[in-house]
Amino acid sequence: MLSASKTQQYLRRLGLPAPRAPSVAGLFALHRAHVEQVPYETLEIQLGRPTTVDPYESADRIMRGRGGYCYHLNGAFATLLTTLGYEVQWHVAGLQPDAGMPAGANGNHVALTVECEGRTWFADVGLADALHEPMPLREGTYQQGLMTFGLRPSAAEPGGWRFDHDPKDPSREWTS
């Protein structure tokens, strides 16, 4: 859990007031603000400078005005959501950026599900060019702006889910 002062600082970074209680509307507002205000970045990797993916240090990184990649962004976001009272689960996932790469949760991504108001939501603020808002964790096709995403049970991971990125970019998919 984040301290009250760090929670306030994180929410200021997102440009949001503290929510009164966990709600679907609040989850959507937090997710949208996160992807709009906190950049996806891999600069440290490109410069060969390893960083910690500890969720508390990732939250501090975001509060200092930085961004990060999935482990930073989703880790910090999960910590914020948990502090605010949301029920969050972390999932080892996998991106398959190259055609022909086997599907599966290979650990190169982390994804989140959030229980709220009797429903389960797929939340991922660490996919760079993907979700603007959470999606219900149920099979279907979902439109967000100009992007179309799919969610279906995974054929590679029993009991897992497959997120299909917009067909205009089929190389961006994950399995959990």
N, C-alpha and C positions, 0 to 999 in steps of 0.2 A: 504494500500500500504506500502511496505517496503521502507525504505530510500535507497538512492543510495549506501551508504556504506554497509548497511546490505544486499542489493541485491548482491553486489560484494562478500561479505563474504560468503553468501549462495552458490553462483555459484562456488567459490573456494572450498567449502566443497564438491560440486559435481564434481569438476575437469573439469568444463566447462567454456569457455569464454562467455561473454555476447552476446546473439543473437542480430542481427541487427533489426529484426522485427519478430513478431509471424509467424510461419510457421509449417506445419505438420512435416517436417524434424526436426525442433527445438523441437517441442513437444515430438517426439519420443526420441530424444537425452536426453532431460531433464528427461523423465520418466525412461529410461534405467539407466541413471546415478543415479537417486534417489534410485531405488531398488537395485542397485549394491553397493552404497556407504553409505546408511543410513539404519541401521538395524531395523527390526521389533523387538520390545522388550516390555515385560510386567512386567519387574522387579519391578517397583514401585507398581504395583497391587499386585504382589506376596508377597511383603514386607509389604503390608497394608499401604502404604504411598500414599495418594491421590495426584494427580497432576492436574494442570489446563489443559484444552484443548483449551484455548484461542489460536487462530492461530498465533498471533504474538509471544506469549511466546513459542509456539511449534517451531516456526522458530528459535528463540534464542536457544532453547534446541538443535536443530539440528546443529546450528552453533557452539555450544560448544562441538560437537562430539558425542552427544547422538542420540538415535533413539526414537522409541515410537510405539504406536499402531495406529489404523486407524484414530482416531480423531486427534492425533498429526501429523501423517505423511501426511494425505490428507489435513488437515487444513493448515499446513505450505506450502505444495505443491501448493494448490489453491491460497494462498496468493502470493507466488512467481510468479506463472503463471499470475495472475491478474496484478501484478506489471510490468511484462514483456509485457503486452498488450493483453494477451489471454482473451477470454470471457469464464468464468468458472461458472458453476452452481453446487451447493452443493445439495445432495439428501440424505434424511433420508433413510436408508437402514436397512437390517436385515440379519444377518447370522443365518443359521439353522444348528448348529453343531451336533445336535442329531437327529438320525433317528426318524421320527414321530413328530418332532417339526413342528408346523404349519408354512407354508410359509407366509411371509409378511414382511413389513418394520417395524420391531419392535423397531427400534432405537438403536440397539446395533452395528451399523456400519454406516459410512458415506461414500458415494461414490461421484464421480465427473463426470460431462460431460463437454467437452470443444468444443466450436465452433471454427473451424479454416479452412480457405480456402474453405468455403461453405459446410463443412461436420461437423457432430457431432461425437465426439469420447468419448468412455467410458475410463476414466483414473482412476486407483486406485493403489496407491503406498503403501496402508495400508492393504493388504491382506496376508502378510507374505509369503506364498508359491504360489502365483498366478502370476498375470500379470507382464511380463517383459516389455511389450510395450502396448500403448493404443490399443483399438480395435474399429473399426467403430461401431457406435450405430445402428446396423441393425441386423436382425435375421440371425443367421448362426453359423457355427462351425469354430473355429479358432485354428490353430496350432502355438504354441510358444515353440520352442525347443522340448523337449520330452512331453510337456503337451498339452492337447486338452481341449479347453473351448467352452462353448456354450452361446449364447445370444439369448433371445427370449422375446416376450411380456409376461408380468406377468399375470398369472391367478388370483393371490391373490390381486394385487394392480392395479386397473383400470388406464390405461395410463402409468403404470410403466414397468420396465424391469426385467427380471430374468437372472442372471448370473449363469451358471452351471459350477462348478469347474471340473477339470479333472475327468473322470469317475473312475479312480483308487482311488479317494478319494471323494465319493459322499456326504460326510457329510459337505463339504465346499461349500455352495451356498449362494447367497444373492438375495434379492428382493428389488427393489426401486419403 
